[in-house]
Amino acid sequence: MGDEDTTVVPVWALSTAGGMHVPAATGGDALTPERLAELRSALAAFSQAPLVTLEARPLTVRHSRGSGLLLGAVSPLAQELSRLVAGHARDVPAVAAVAGSGEVLYRMVVPAKVATQIGRGLVKPMVPKAVPHGVYGELVDQSSKLIAAKAAFVPVGTAGTAGAAGAAAGTAAAGTALTVAAPLILMAVALGASAYADHQRQAAIQRITELLEDLRDERLEQERSELDGCRDAIDKATGVLLDQGKIGASLGLDSAAHAISTATERAARRIGKWEAAFAAFGDGRVDVADLEAAFDGVTTEGGRFRAHLELAELAVALKRRVNVLQAVEAGQDDPGNPFENFVRSLNTDQRRVDELEARIAGVLLRLSSLELGPPKRLAGKVMTRGQVDALLEASYRIRSLAQGVTTAAPAADVVIDIERHVDGGLLVLPARAAW
């Protein structure tokens, strides 16, 4: 692909605090994707305050409305993005081209060093099958779905632009652009994290619904309904907080938070019983009947164990959304220092959720490593073909439990994509780990 095919993409370096110094990494020239990645690493290494980059390119592939969180054209995040672009459209041709394209894809990349401050539970690596509406990483042609152009990233200077992104005057240092944009970063990260947690909630609800159709257990159905019923209050509170309002009692978030906390405690008790059951298995070889007694339905397609497992994961996903809301509220209480308060509050709550999720993973990994033996009543007897097949199938099922566990991976950059549509509205897609 020749140079004539290269599409120019403006990129801003955003900071949550003023007075930051950025290393000279561009020399005023356009950046290749590889050079931009090096720049992000340099920004993270040389700065104590969070520094992220924001790209703006024409939107070539629109996602469905249900793929993320919708915001109106008058939302604070939409206004912050419009203000940032308008401040440079006159002086930077690449910005003017994007602004005139009508529909824009904004891509915020939070370096791994910064992402770890927000808590490891914010996002996990997603396999493609878990993201049916996966985001294209390159410029893609709408009709052919093929890569249509290379991207050359042009750093956008901010010197002399007062009030950039709703904060103090932007600054340029050592040849690399830097914009102070704490509110923009706070809202984008919060929305990306919230959208990711809601994506997890939707997946858990779908799996639980399929399981309960076979189990027909009214108590589990009630647990599912109580948890999924919290969504309305969470969605309303998300809208109010990200419109920089205050959450009132009428929204019902307190009741939703109580129901979610109750569900997480219920999940913790069930996990405790599962963990205790392993002590009775001795050397890791277990009778199928004993395993079923401790983990009801674990060797079958459905079963209460799997329903309990999905309810625990649903509670975790909803708890993460509530944690993000509470962290945003804490961050907005101190407008001069929002991101640091956001990170501090989010980390405090997420540690407990991370521990619960780690315990769930531990149970699944220990189950998958068990060696199944035939029932004691068959000891010393010749098993029939059907009994052997049933034992093998049960063994395969518990082995497969490990496939649902996300192993700890090295810290990765976090990508938050925001679509701006022709009516000015935004669609914030789930935050994802870069790959």
Secondary structure, 3 states (H helix, E strand, C coil): CCHHHCEEEEEEEEECCCCCCCCCCCCCCCECHHHHHHHHHHHHHHCCCCEEEEEEEECCCCCCHHHCEEECCCCHHHHHHHHHHHHHHCCCHHHHHHHCCCCEEEEEEECHHHHHHHCCCCCCCCCHHHCCCCCCCCEECCCCCCEEECEEEEECCCCCCCCHHHCCCCEEECCEEEEECHHHHHHHHHHHHHHHHHHHHHHHHHHHHHHHHHHCCHHHHHHHHHHHCCHHHHHHHHHHHHCCCCCCHHHCHHHHHHHHHHHHHHHHHHHHHHHHHHHHHCCCEEEHHHHHHHCCCCCCCCCHHHHHHHHHHHHHHHHHHHHHHHHHHHHHCCCCCHHHHHHHHHHHHHHHHHHHHHHHHHHHHHHHCCEEECCHHHCCCCCCHHHHHHHHHHHHHHHHHHHHCCCCCCCCCEEEEEEECCCCCEEECCCEECC
